[in-house]
Amino acid sequence: MELCIQDLCVNFSTPSGTIPAVNHVSLTVSSQQVTGIIGETGSGKSVLGLSILGLLQSNAAVSGRILLDGRELTGLSQRELCAVRGREIALVAQNPATSLNPGVRVGRQIEEVFRLAGESRAESRKHTLELLEQLAFSQPERVARAYPFELSGGMCQRALTAIAVAARPRWIIADEPTKGLDAVVRNQVYDTFRMVREHYHVGFLVITHDLLLARKFCDRIVVMYCGRVLETNTARELFEHPRHPYTRGLIASLPHLGMKPMAGFAPAFTDQPAGCVFHPRCPHAREICRREAPGTVYCGEGSVCCHGFD
Amino acid sequence: MNQTLRYIGKKLLWTIPILLGITLLAFALGLIARGDPAVNRASADPDYIPTEEEIQALREELGLDDPVLIQYGRWLGGVLRGDLGRSLIDDKPVLDELLRLLPNTLLLSVLALAVIAAAGLLGGICLSLFRDSFLDVAGRVVLVFLMSVPGFCMAYFMIWLFAQKLRVLPTSGADGPENFIMPCLAVAIGSACVVIRLLRSSILGEMGKNYVLTAQAKGLRRGQIILRHVLRNALTPSVTYAANAFGGLLGGSMITESVFSIPGIGSYALTAISKRDYTAIQGYVLFTGFAFVLVCLLADLICAWLNPKIRLGG
């Protein structure tokens, strides 16, 4: 099963100008592998994830194609997209505490997915409790009766995962699943995803800036910066032999590798540099980097978008 | 469950000092107001000029020379026994009069509340569903217009249209349900428009929250998301506003009741005020105050039911 993104561009029109959040991105993701999209905040990863589900705000202009097993999602009507969402591609949204409805019991929010799939109330109740138990809740009934604000961040995260898994989708897009969680809970997220992956055989697209999670959980990594894909590779290759200077900078900034922060800041979307978008921060920038945008070079199982590899 | 009961209990306890405060205010109103009730009562018959002795006798009979606190105690004791005193003008028991007129006012208020709630829900949901479309933009303009028309203008316009031109509705009286259609609309339209706008903006505010994204990702359609997820979180301001409007209506809509000649609590109060009938005014203030507090209590409980954080978060 394949999710294929071809030349995707997402532009937000705002009063202060057009914001190109995703810029000519082409990617093919297989459900055989767990794919991670990494990059700093504001690199367009979340927008990319939401555009697959057609869940961007109304001021977003999307061009390019997104194909799910050859079926084009970009041309579907809202009604048709509703049938894809949840059942074929599910989302684990970021900020678990606010991504659950504060006024509805957690159990009801999970049951709703089973109900949408056509199950009776009794069946959906039963399946909800089973699912909660499977997701390592020791008291499923108590959790089902609780409201989101009565649960911890990690529990909310697992409840969100339960909502995503409930309709047995073929794909799960997890948007910043470890954001704002402490180290122990981040490990729980990893364990949960591992279990879901093994038990339900879903394709995972993990959008994260948590490099440790990406390295542990993902088979394949996509590095994004300023709405562009700068490098792709298998997780092992990428972390052992990073090619793009940006990837090298990201990895060097990891705590156990010296925590060397990268110089400079990501440019504003409304004011992007000419040539290679990374050149103002790149230690190896040459004259050509300032003038021309580099093309994507494929080598081995990966690709890189840098003049240093022409 | 225990926390919910504790919340309700706390709310109920809080109403006691508020109700006591209302009795104090209602009583003080009678003291502050100018004019001597004994003089007024004695000169009820315009052809007869009372003597000073007659007025003094009446003053003693009414207990107007006693210390204020004793007057208040006597009055409060009466209130607790269900005795709001007798009208200074026609000597009828105030409570009996209020109860006699209550059904008309109650019917008018409940009908108006039903109109406010139905129009508010329907309008608010529709406008937010069709946000920024022609329906939404035009609808909001019409709402502002209707909101700014005073109730009695609406009343006269409706009388002209439905009673004089179309001749489908009666102009006055309280004999049958058809008598209540126009008054009910006259008092409800303004508040209904406010609720529509209020609900629309709070629904749209909620639509931007993260949990809506989760609901969308489940595959729910926009209408389902509004009804099942957003509405209960968006209702609180509208419930509070509608409760305020309903509480006000229970006190009788003086103008509307007099335009349509409906014998209700509002017209009773109007007469009492113009004749300086202090016992009646006190009774009226007390009654509307109590009604208002109870309606607000009910609104608080509804909001707590809608929003578990209120009842569980303490």
Contacts between the chains, C-beta under 8 A, distances in Angstrom:
chain1	res1	chain2	res2	distance
A	50	B	213	7.9
A	53	B	216	7.8
A	53	B	217	6.1
A	55	B	213	6.3
A	55	B	216	5.6
A	55	B	217	6.6
A	78	B	221	7.5
A	78	B	222	7.7
A	79	B	221	7.2
A	82	B	219	4.7
A	82	B	220	7.1
A	82	B	221	5.5
A	83	B	219	6.5
A	84	B	219	7.5
A	85	B	216	6.7
A	85	B	217	5.4
A	85	B	218	6.8
A	85	B	219	4.2
A	86	B	217	6.2
A	86	B	218	4.4
A	86	B	219	3.7
A	87	B	219	6.0
A	90	B	217	6.4
A	90	B	218	7.9
A	91	B	213	7.3
A	91	B	214	7.2
A	91	B	217	3.6
A	93	B	210	6.1
A	93	B	213	5.2
A	93	B	214	5.2
A	93	B	217	6.8
A	94	B	210	7.7
A	95	B	210	5.5
A	98	B	209	6.7
A	98	B	210	4.2
A	98	B	211	6.6
A	99	B	210	4.4
A	99	B	211	5.7
A	99	B	213	6.7
A	99	B	214	4.8
A	100	B	211	5.8
A	100	B	214	6.7
A	101	B	211	4.4
A	101	B	214	7.6
A	101	B	215	7.2
A	101	B	229	5.2
A	101	B	233	7.2
A	102	B	211	7.1
A	102	B	233	6.8
A	102	B	307	7.9
A	102	B	308	7.6
A	102	B	309	6.3
A	103	B	232	4.9
A	103	B	233	5.0
A	103	B	306	6.6
A	103	B	307	5.9
A	103	B	308	6.3
A	103	B	309	8.0
A	104	B	229	6.9
A	104	B	232	7.6
A	109	B	214	8.0
A	112	B	218	6.6
A	112	B	220	7.8
A	112	B	228	7.4
A	113	B	218	5.4
A	116	B	218	6.5
A	116	B	219	6.0
A	116	B	220	7.1
A	147	B	308	4.8
A	147	B	309	7.4
A	147	B	312	6.9
A	149	B	308	8.0
A	149	B	309	6.0
A	149	B	313	7.1
A	150	B	312	7.2
A	160	B	214	6.8
A	163	B	214	6.6
A	163	B	218	6.6
A	164	B	217	7.7
A	167	B	218	7.7
A	167	B	219	7.5
